[in-house]
Amino acid sequence: MFKSLMTGSEKWKPARSNGNMPANEKSLCREPDPLAMPENESDEEDRLEDLLEDAGIIKPPDGGYGWIVVLASFFINMIVDGVIFSISESIVPLWEQEFNTTTSMVTVAPSLLAGFYLLSGPISSALSNSFGCNKVVSQTIYFSSKSTNFIFGYCGCALPVLYFTFGIVGGIGYGLIFLPAIVIVGQYFSARRALATGMAVCGSGIGTSLFSWLNPIILTLVDRNWRVFLVIIAMITMLCAIFGYFFKPLEPSKSQVEEVTKIASKYIGRVEDDEIRKSEGDQLGEECAETTTSPHIVGGVAIERFGRSNGNFNVSRIRRLDADRPFISTMELHIRQAGKKNASQQDVAASVTKQSMADLNRPLSKMDIFYTGSTSTLAKHQSIHRKNSGPRPRPRTTSFAENKSTIYLSVAGLPTTDDGSTPTWSQGITATLRSLLDISLMKSPSFLILALSGFLTLFCFFVPFMFIASLARQNGVPESLTKYLVVIIGLVNLCSRVLCGLISDHPKVDPLVVSNFAVILGGTATVFAPFLTTFWQFGFLYCVPFAFGAACFAALRSIICVELLGIDKLTNAYGMLMLFMGIAALIGPPFAALLKNLTNSFNMSFYVMGGIMVLSGLISLPLRRINKYEMSRQSGTSSPLEMEPLNNENEKQNE
């Protein structure tokens, strides 16, 4: 099975013996043979890793209760995206009248809402990884969610108050609700993930259409009192707490726990016996020390092994997690922590099993958790940049031919401490954020272009949702019809997401080409929008192509990241891209509103924003060639599965 590889900062270079054989390698299950090739050690630990993963990793059910989770996620997407994409159209004109200010000043509040909704993505991921998706959603509703802060906004008597309550804190709240709804679907589905994720995110399009139609009705019922309107939206948002209750984490079965405990107990006993025999051999003629330790090499990672002390179990220092053998490495980490309590071997095995299974079944321990397609077709899209850490790379076992799910595990987000103590929850969140916000990606030309393209697209993304109705009214479309334009965008977005899901797995379809074409098409339509004069022209010649472009951009982003950067970089890239896109969403709409204030017309806003959107698609056209050149320069090989990791320096081996 495919495994993640260490980044350049995590590499450890083992000592070499006889030119190309790692030193200090010993078997885990038998007396070390000084004549044995180093592959014997590696193969044995590979088999042990496979046994542990097969027994200890919870397999996604791909159905059953998972469909309840999909339904709950659908409703959360419907409420969160529905409010974010539609509320500006209704409330910005009211705030202009209420505060007697310009469009650009008022637009800052919904821009903060959209921007912090994206910027809070990494924080939401870290919290979900530590506490579970259901707890994050439920607690967010009551303490920092959009609903609470809309009510605070009810008392707002000045725009700066709304900037904070409606915009910043409200956006963070919506971000903390939205992302767990996506992550939990990835936990429950693997082979059917494309279908399940597609159904869940369809709530976004339906919500956009529903709230665009519903908001004017609510405003009419409350006599256009925007404060009461926000309270009603807050109460609707509180429904997310009910849907979040269904995001129950997957739990291992009793038989799984027993099987892993059995394997862990044997593993601990064998290594301990091996170390005792080595200690007795090294100290022949001398009295054995009360405790024994010796360095051991596991997959290129230096680990201090453990021994006995007064009949109890002790463990000494582990220097680093091994990303190539995540289960063994995680067990070693918890053995170290449990050993400090001088517990018995049986108690240590039970404790290590519980903690290791909890760590490796967390959402972000799966490298493909943000991948929106089916994992059974992931091999078609991925290009893992692999670095050989020894004379022979670890064999990869895949099960695509058997229609089984392949496991992609990562230990990058697991917290470690220098003194071997148990990490606190804050250390766990910090470790996850470091994994999500990997600035080493900034050295990759492929990622920089991808990030710049995402920034430019999101710079323009929310502008049509906020101002298309105003542009239509400016060009003579009756106000009674303009409210349906965002409804059309939502419905077309829904259909386009489904279409993207169908074509993305086709062997002859390049997702990057589809995304670039769609974004350029949407930008071109935005440029020509000021020339439209009737409702049907706006509906068919603008709303349809723009919604198609927005849907393709959102639906294909994770697939493109895997193709260009590899599955092992998807989580890192996802976190960094959310930062780029969140910053763009913060400044894009106020800039468009500023152009409107300067020209007293929305025409220039759409000209400029459409041109920027076209540019975002154009700069991505050579991305495939740039990525091939980058990989060939770093690896010196044409094999897509034997490429060097991005940002890793080439090692000179076997000289």
Secondary structure, 3 states (H helix, E strand, C coil): CCCCCCCHHHCCCCCEECCCEECCCCCCCCCCCCCCCHHHHHHHHHHHHHHHHHHHCCCCCCCCCHHHHHHHHHHHHHHHHHHHHHHHHHHHHHHHHHHCCCHHHHHHHHHHHHHHHHHCHHHHHHHHHHHCHHHHHHHHHHHCCHHHHHHHHHCCCCHHHHHHHHHHHHHHHHHHHHHHHHHHHHHHCCCCHHHHHHHHHHHHHHHHHHHHHHHHHHHHHCCCCHHHHHHHHHHHHCHHHHHHCCCCCCCCCHHHHHHHHHHHHHHHHHHHHHHHHHHHHHCCCCCCCCCCCCEEEECCEEEECCCEECCEECCCCECCCCCCCHHHHHHHHHHHHHHCCCCCHHHHHHHHHHHHHHHHCCHHHECCCCCCCCHHHHHHHCCCCCCCCCCCCCCCCCCHHHCCCCCCECCCCCCCCCCCCCCCHHHHHHHHHHHHCCHHHHHCHHHHHHHHHHHHHHHHHCHHHHHHHHHHHHCCCCHHHHHHHHHHHHHHHHHHHHHHHHHCCCCCCCHHHHHHHHHHHHHHHHHHHHHCCCHHHHHHHHHHHHHHHHHHHHHHHHHHHHHHHCHHHHHHHHHHHHHHHHHHHHHHHHHHHHHHHHHCCCHHHHHHHHHHHHHHHHCCCCHHHHHHHHHHHHHCCCCCCCCCCCCCCCCCCCC
